[in-house]
Amino acid sequence: MAKKVTEIVMIVIVLSVSVTIAKGGPYNEAGINGYIGDDWRHANPFEDPDAVLNPIFRGWADAVESYQPAPGVEAVWQNASKALGPATGDHYYGVVGLGDLDEEQIGQGTPPGQITLSFNEPGNIIRDVNGYDFVVFENGFISGFTDPVFGFVEGQIFAELGYVEVSSDGNNFVRFSGVSLTAGRVGALGTIDISDVYNFAGKHPNGYGLCTGTAFDLSDIEDDPSVVSGLVDVNNIRYVRIVDIPGSGDFYDEAVKRIDPGTWPVWANYDANHPVYDVWLTLGSGGVDLEAIGVLCEQKYSGDVNLDGIVDVYDFLAFSSAWLSRFGTDNWIARCDVAEPKDMVIDFLDFAVLAEQWGAVEDWRNQ
């Protein structure tokens, strides 16, 4: 007990002198590691002999319900079964392509490519539990670097983004309301700042030895009319659909659903929806290239900011970097807003939770 008190006192001291670390846009959450090493940090599945599948996953998509690619996807990337089972980190041969639309096809109303995977085994069904609920692995790659302490990807990503939708019956779907703050077209070889993107598949890198996926939380859709009416049961999600977003700017996010812009001056970005930009036009395996969709174990301890299964100094380092930030400021990290109800500011309410959970270990880490 004395040791814990000493550690907490040291945390308070460091928080009082912590330095703001600027990270760009407001969406700085790291991807979920597909593979980890003996130190519980990310491991390269192709080069690290100690790399194992991250035990935070309890299941994976096990069947393809439908696959409707856009015109022009080459045959080598039309094997939809490549998206089933665990993530592999194989960004080239281990994916199924949804295809991209050119300007003429968009003008003609050609629908973007899409795929629907199902979760049929009892252990694979997605439920709204504490923390994130499932993770989508696309095959984007970074043009930048990964911070070894915080785990956040700095710099730009070659991204092909997709809408994410869920269903409990395969007929009624709810789409996660995403946000894209990218200013304009980036071209066929361009990149985007991932901290400007939220709730889209393809935000996090999964290629060239870096295997991470983008996490989604079903609590984000609990107020959707289809959920409120019972058409979609967030505790019995059996289908996830990914719909490609051609990055021309003709397709929009749903930023207005995310936050009331009148409640804080810097939130003016949320008074209208924005066009979504990513790499465009892409060919061959263009558009979203889906690698896997994993189901997460429940995260009982919100103080485990970096999701390695224990509340420790690594979580504190991320927490201190976000100290006294609020949504919209450069050093904001949403995972550090750990107190309930969430108030979009990192302060002593959140610190109290981190201190109370200090040293706690998730059940899945001991499996």
N, C-alpha and C positions, 0 to 999 in steps of 0.2 A: 504494500500500500504506500509506504513512504517513497519507494522508487517511482510509482506512478505520479504521486503528488509533485515530486521533483521535476519529472519530465514535463508535466503540465505547466508548472511555473516557468520553465525554460521556454515553452511555447509562447506564453504570454509575453515574455521579454522580446522574443524574436519578432512576434507580430507587431509589437509597438515600434519596431525599427525596420520593418520589412520594406523592401524596395519594389516599386511597381515594375512589372515586366510587361511591356507592350506586346500584343500578339495580333494586332490587326483588327479584323471584324469581331462580332460578338459571339461567334459560334466556334469556340476553341476546343471542344471536347475531342479527346483522342479516340481513335478507332479501337475496337475490341481485338485483342491479339488472337489470331487463330492458333498459333503455336507459342509455347514458352519453353524456357530452359530451366536448369536447376535453380536459378536465382528468381524464378517467377516473372522474369522480364521476357520481352519478345525474343523469339529464336527463329532463325532462318531454317525453314523445314528442309531445305536442300543441302545446306552446308553444315549445320550444327548437329553433331551426332547425338546430343542430348535433347534435341527438340521433340516435344510431345504435344499432342492435341490439347488445347487449353481445357482443363476440367470444368471451367465455368459453363461449358455447353453440356446440356443434357439430352439433346436430340437434334435431328436434321430433317429437312424435307425428304419424303420417301416416295413420292410419285409425281408425275407430270399430268396435270388435268387438261391443259391446253397450251398450245404453242402456235402463235400467229406472227411470224416475222414480217417485217416490212420487205418490200421488193429489193432484191439485190444481195441478200446475204449469201455468201459462198457456202457450198455444201459442207465443207470441213467444219463450219461453225454452226451447223443446223442440227446437231445431236443434242436434243433437249435434256437427255438423261445425264449429261455432263454436270447439270446443276443439282443433282441429287447427292445425298450423303455428305460427309464432312468436307470442310474446306481443305484444299490441298496446296494452295499457293501457286498452282500451275496457271499462269496468266495467259498462256497461249493455247495449249491444247486442252486445257481443263475447263473451258467455258462454252456457253451457248450464246450466240449473237442474236440480238433483237432487230438489228438493222437500223439504218438512218433514212430520213426522208430528205429529198432535195427540194428546191424552191418550187418546182413545177408540181411535184406530188403534194406538197403542203397546200398549194393553191387549189388543187383538185379535190382536196379533202380526204386524201388517202390516210387511213388510220395508222398511227405509229405502231411499231412492233410491240408485242406483249407476250408474257408467259405467266401461267398460273401453276404454282406448285401446291401440293397438298401434304398434310401431316396426319397420317392415319393411325400409326401406332400410338397406344395410350400415353407412352412417355414422350411423344413428340408433339402432342397438342399444345398450342400456345395459350397461355393464360396471363391475365393481368395480375402480376405479383409485385412485390416491392422491387423497385429498380427497373432497369431495362428488361424487355421480354424476348426480343429476337434480334438477329443480326443478319444483314445482307452483305455478301461479299461480291463485289464487282472487280474488274481488273485494271482500275486506274493506277497510275504511277506518279511519283512525285518528281518535281524539279526543285529540289531544296534539300532539307535534312531533317532528321528526327532528333529532337532534344532528348539526350540520354537520361536526364533526371525527370522531367515533367512528362515525357512521352508524347508531347504534342508535335504534330508535323508542322514545321515552319516552312514558309515559302509557298510554292505553287504546285498544283496537281493537274496532270493531263486527265480530265474528267469527262465521262459520258454519263450524264445523270438520268435518273428515272423516277417516276412517281411510284409510291408504294401504297398498295391497297390490301385490306384484309376482309375476310368473310368467315362466318361460321357455317353457312349452308351452301356455299358455292354459287349463289345467285345474287345475294345482296352484299355489296362491297362498300366499305368506307375508306376514303383516301386520307392519308396523313397530310395535314396542311404544311407544306414546305415553304421555305423562304429562300430567295435568291437575290443578293444585293450586288451581283456582278454588273458593271456599268454598261457593257456593250459587247458586240460580237468579238470573239477571240480568234476565229479562223480555224483552219484544219489542223494546224500544228500549235495552237495556242494553249494556254493554261489559265486556271482560275485560282483565286485565293480561297481555300476551303473554309476559312473562318467567316466567309460571306455567305455560306450555304448551310441550310438546315433541313432535316427531314426528307432528304432525297437519297435514293440508292446511288452509290458510286462516289460518295463524298470522300471516302478514305482509301488509301492505296492498298493494292493487293497484287504486287508484281515485283519481279527482280529480287526475290528473297524477302520482301517485306509483306507479310500476310496479315492484313487487318480488315475489319469489316465495320459497317455503319450500324449502330444500335437504334432500336425503336422501342418506345414505351407506349403501351396501349392506353395508359391513363391520358395520353394526349387526345384521344378521340372519345373519351367518356361522355362528352356533352353533345356529340353528334346526334342529330335526330334519329338516325337508324339504330344507334346504340341505345338511346333513351327509350325508344319504342319497343326494343327487343328484337328487331330484325337482325341485328348483329350482336352476338354474345361475346364480350371481350374475355370471358373465361372459358371459351370453347372455340378458339380460332383454329380452323382446319385448312384454310386456304390463304395464300399470300400471292398477290398478283403484282408484277413489275411491268410498268408501261414506259417505254422509252420516251425521252423528251428531246426532240430535235433542237439543237442549240441555236437556232436562227433568231430567236426572240419572238416567234409567233405563238409560243406556248407560255403560260403564266403560272406563277406561284399563287399561294393563298395567304399572303402576308397579313391581310386584314383580319384573319381569324386568330392571329397569334397574340395580339396585345392591343390595348386601347391607347392610341397615340396621344390622347389628351391627358394622360396621367403622368407624363414626364417629357420634358422638352426634347431630349435627344431621341425620342421614339417616333419622330415624324415619318420615318421610313415605313411605318405600318398603317398609313392612312389610305393606301392603295396597293393593289397587287402589282407585281413586277414581272417583266418578261424574263424568262429563264435562258441564260446563255451558258453554253459549254462548247467543247470542241465540235466544230461543224464546218464543212461537211465531211463526214467520215465514210469510208468505203470498205468493202470486203466483209469484215466482222463489225462494221460500223454500229454506232449506237451502244446501248448497254450490252455488256458481255457478262452474263451472270455466271458466277462460279459456285455459289452455295448460299443456303439460308439456314442458319443455326438457331436453336431454341436455347435460351439461357436459363440457368438455375436462378432461384430467387436470391436477391442481394439483401440480406437482413440489415446490414450496417451501412447506412448512407455515408458514414465517415470514411469508408474505403473508396476514396476519390479515384484512385488509379485502377481499381477493380482487379487487384491481385489477391484478394481474399483475406487481407489483414489490414487493420487500421494502424498505421505506423508512420515513421518519419517521412516516407515518400509521399504519403497523403498530406502530411503537414507542409511539405515543401510546396506542393501545388496550392494548398489552401492559403499559405502566406503570400504567394504571388498574386492571389486574387483578393487579398484583404482590403476591406472597405470599398470594393468595387460594386457597381450595380450594372444591371443589364444595359448594354449600349456603350459602356466604357471599355477602353482598350484591354484592360487586364481582367475582364469578366470571364469567369469559368463557371458555367451553370452547375456542374457537379459539386461545386463547393457551397452551393445554396442548400445545405443539408437539413436545416430546421423546417418543421412543418407547422403551419402552412408556408409554402415557399413565398418569399416576398421580394425576390429579385434584387437583393442586396446581401453582401457577405459581411457579417458583423458578429458581435458577441453571442447572439442567439445561435448562430451556426457553430461558433467556437465551442459553446457549451456542449453541443452534440458530439463534436469531435473529441472533446476531453472525456466525456462520459463513455464513449465507445473505444477509447484508446486501448490498443492491444487486442481487441476483439478479432476473432477468426471465423470466417464463413464456413458453414458445414461442408460445402463442396471442395474447399481447399484440403480437407482431410480425407477425401475419398481415394 
